Amino acid sequence: MSNLFSLNACTALVTGGFSGLGRHFCATLLQAGANVAIAGRRIEQGHDAAQALQEWADEQGHCGRVLAFSLDVKRRESVEACLREVRERLGQATILVNNAGVATTTPVLETTDADWNSVLDVNLTGAWRVAQVFAQDLVASDMAGRIINVGSILGLRVAQQVPAYAASKAGLLHLTRALAIELARHSIRVNALAPGYFQTDLNQEFFRSEAGQSLIRRIPERRLGNLGELDGPLLLLASEAGSFMNGAVLTVDGGHSTNSL
């Protein structure tokens, strides 16, 4: 059964992989046997992350390699250069985890065009750009592949003061479906993860506050997710275990998005 989830000899590209969810995804893919390219704008941070991940993988006996690559998803030439360098150093990437994302917290009446564009340019247009170039490379090489877009439950339900973020994630989920129906003929599966609220180093202080505790009480399981609870869903979409899944959105949120209004 474990062979179903194996990624041995595969190369995976994780955008926004230097910290947070992205870095955890990198560790999960390494555990499954993949070589991992972590990509982002702050390349020095990326090299530190890659070194730490490689040392961890070696200690755990995982055979995969991990390298950091410079990537600005807002620039097509950067995307093309990144994928070219990944191919030269790790082999053709056949798994893409489209994770790069940003957020702003501003009320609707105070959100500027710059606020709006800064979020959409990364979360939606950037994800589209990386997915398109990735798919073009695979088709040119006559290779199958998997694209996993990292959405959010805010693409399914909305909250206050995040209009651009919610719109970008809703758009990303529908983009996932649009890509899926066209790329299936090229043996490229496109699916999405929609995580809810997970415990990270960056949000611990907020979730200790009254506002954070109030949010947790709205989650049916009355707790935050642990990052390890994303491992199974990620590997399902990245491996042959999910070979007949295409255009799907896996919601991993403890039932938060299905709670009563």
C-alpha positions in Angstrom: 0.0 0.0 0.0 2.8 2.4 0.8 4.0 2.2 -2.8 0.9 4.0 -3.8 2.1 7.1 -2.1 5.8 6.7 -3.2 7.4 9.6 -5.0 10.8 7.9 -5.6 12.7 9.3 -8.5 10.2 12.2 -8.9 11.2 15.9 -8.8 8.8 18.3 -7.1 8.8 22.1 -7.3 7.3 23.9 -4.3 6.7 27.6 -4.7 6.8 29.7 -1.5 8.6 26.8 0.1 11.1 28.6 2.3 8.8 28.8 5.4 5.4 28.0 6.8 3.1 25.5 5.0 5.4 25.4 2.0 8.4 24.3 4.0 6.3 21.6 5.6 5.2 20.4 2.2 8.8 20.1 1.2 9.6 17.8 4.2 6.6 15.7 3.4 7.6 15.2 -0.3 11.2 14.4 0.8 9.8 11.7 3.2 8.0 10.2 0.2 11.2 9.9 -1.8 11.1 13.0 -4.1 13.8 15.4 -5.0 12.5 18.8 -4.0 13.1 22.2 -5.5 12.1 25.0 -3.1 11.5 28.3 -4.8 10.9 31.9 -3.7 12.2 35.4 -3.8 14.4 35.5 -0.7 17.1 33.2 -2.0 19.4 33.4 1.0 16.5 32.3 3.2 15.9 29.6 0.7 19.5 28.3 0.9 19.2 28.1 4.7 15.9 26.3 4.4 17.3 23.8 1.9 20.3 23.1 4.0 18.2 22.5 7.1 15.8 20.2 5.1 18.7 18.3 3.6 20.3 17.7 6.9 17.0 16.5 8.4 16.4 14.2 5.4 19.8 12.7 5.7 19.4 12.1 9.4 16.0 10.4 8.7 17.5 8.2 6.0 15.5 9.8 3.2 17.2 9.6 -0.2 15.9 12.8 -1.8 17.8 15.9 -2.5 16.6 19.5 -1.8 17.9 22.6 -3.5 16.7 26.3 -3.4 15.9 28.3 -6.5 15.1 32.0 -7.0 11.6 32.6 -8.2 9.4 35.7 -8.6 5.9 34.4 -9.7 5.0 37.9 -11.0 7.6 37.7 -13.7 7.3 35.1 -16.6 11.0 35.2 -17.3 11.7 34.3 -13.7 9.3 31.4 -13.8 10.9 30.1 -17.1 14.4 30.5 -15.7 13.5 28.7 -12.5 12.0 25.7 -14.2 15.0 25.5 -16.6 17.4 25.5 -13.7 15.4 22.9 -11.8 15.6 20.7 -14.9 19.3 21.1 -15.2 20.1 20.4 -11.5 17.4 18.0 -10.3 15.8 16.7 -13.5 12.4 17.5 -15.0 9.9 18.5 -12.3 6.7 16.5 -12.7 5.0 17.7 -9.5 4.2 21.3 -8.8 2.9 22.5 -5.5 1.7 26.0 -6.3 1.9 27.4 -2.8 3.3 31.0 -3.1 0.9 33.5 -1.6 0.5 36.8 0.2 -2.3 38.4 2.2 -3.4 41.9 3.3 -5.9 42.6 6.0 -7.9 45.8 5.2 -11.6 46.6 5.2 -13.3 46.8 1.9 -13.7 50.6 2.0 -10.0 51.0 2.7 -8.6 48.5 0.3 -6.6 50.3 -2.4 -5.9 49.2 -6.0 -2.3 48.5 -4.9 -3.5 46.3 -2.0 -5.8 44.4 -4.4 -3.3 44.0 -7.2 -0.5 42.9 -4.9 -2.5 39.9 -3.7 -4.1 38.9 -7.0 -0.8 39.2 -8.8 0.8 36.5 -6.6 -2.1 34.3 -5.5 -4.0 34.0 -8.7 -2.1 35.4 -11.7 1.2 34.1 -10.3 -0.2 30.7 -9.7 -1.6 30.7 -13.3 1.8 31.7 -14.7 3.7 29.0 -12.9 1.1 26.3 -13.8 1.1 27.3 -17.4 4.9 27.3 -17.9 5.1 24.0 -15.9 2.5 22.4 -18.1 4.1 23.7 -21.3 7.4 22.1 -20.2 5.7 18.8 -19.5 3.9 18.7 -22.8 7.1 19.6 -24.7 8.8 16.7 -23.0 5.8 14.4 -23.5 5.7 13.7 -19.7 2.8 13.3 -17.3 2.6 15.4 -14.2 0.6 16.7 -11.2 -0.3 20.3 -10.2 -1.5 20.9 -6.7 -2.8 24.4 -6.1 -2.8 25.5 -2.5 -6.0 27.3 -1.8 -7.8 28.1 1.4 -11.2 27.7 3.0 -11.5 31.5 2.4 -11.9 30.5 -1.2 -15.1 28.7 -0.1 -16.4 30.9 2.6 -15.6 34.5 3.4 -14.4 36.5 6.3 -14.2 40.2 7.0 -11.3 42.4 5.9 -9.7 40.0 3.5 -11.5 40.8 0.2 -8.5 40.4 -2.1 -7.3 37.2 -0.4 -10.7 35.6 -0.5 -11.3 36.5 -4.1 -7.8 35.3 -5.1 -8.4 31.9 -3.4 -11.9 31.5 -4.9 -10.4 32.3 -8.3 -7.6 29.8 -7.7 -10.1 27.0 -7.0 -12.0 27.6 -10.2 -8.7 28.0 -12.1 -7.9 24.5 -10.8 -11.0 23.1 -12.5 -10.3 25.0 -15.7 -6.8 23.7 -15.9 -7.9 20.2 -15.1 -10.3 19.8 -18.0 -7.8 21.0 -20.6 -4.6 19.4 -19.3 -6.1 15.9 -18.7 -5.6 15.0 -22.3 -1.8 15.6 -21.7 -1.8 13.3 -18.6 -1.5 16.3 -16.2 -3.8 16.2 -13.2 -4.7 19.4 -11.5 -6.2 19.5 -8.0 -6.3 21.8 -5.0 -5.9 21.7 -1.3 -8.1 24.1 0.8 -6.5 24.2 4.2 -8.3 25.7 7.2 -6.5 27.1 10.2 -3.3 25.4 11.2 -0.9 25.9 14.1 2.3 27.6 13.0 5.1 29.7 14.6 3.7 32.8 13.0 0.1 32.6 14.3 0.6 31.3 17.9 0.3 34.7 19.5 -3.0 35.5 17.6 -4.6 32.2 18.6 -3.8 32.8 22.2 -5.8 36.0 22.0 -9.5 36.3 22.7 -10.2 36.8 18.9 -8.1 33.7 18.1 -9.9 31.6 20.8 -13.2 32.8 19.4 -12.2 31.6 15.9 -11.2 28.2 17.3 -14.6 27.8 18.9 -16.2 28.1 15.5 -14.3 25.0 14.3 -16.4 21.9 15.0 -13.4 20.0 16.3 -12.6 23.0 18.6 -8.9 23.0 17.7 -6.4 24.1 15.1 -5.0 21.6 12.6 -1.5 20.1 13.0 0.7 20.5 9.9 1.1 16.7 9.8 -2.6 16.4 9.1 -1.9 17.9 5.6 0.6 15.1 4.7 -2.0 12.5 3.6 -4.0 14.9 1.4 -0.9 16.3 -0.2 0.6 12.9 -1.0 -2.8 11.7 -2.3 -2.8 14.4 -4.9 0.9 14.2 -5.6 1.2 10.4 -6.1 -0.4 7.6 -8.0 -2.8 7.0 -5.1 -4.9 9.9 -6.6 -4.5 8.7 -10.2 -8.3 9.2 -11.0 -8.6 12.6 -9.2 -8.7 15.6 -11.4 -10.2 19.0 -10.7 -10.9 18.1 -7.1 -10.6 20.4 -4.1 -9.6 18.7 -0.9 -10.8 20.7 2.1 -8.8 20.0 5.3 -10.3 22.2 8.0 -11.8 20.2 10.8 -15.3 20.9 9.4 -14.9 24.7 9.7 -16.2 25.5 6.2 -19.3 23.3 6.7 -20.2 24.8 10.1 -23.6 26.5 10.4 -23.9 30.1 9.5 
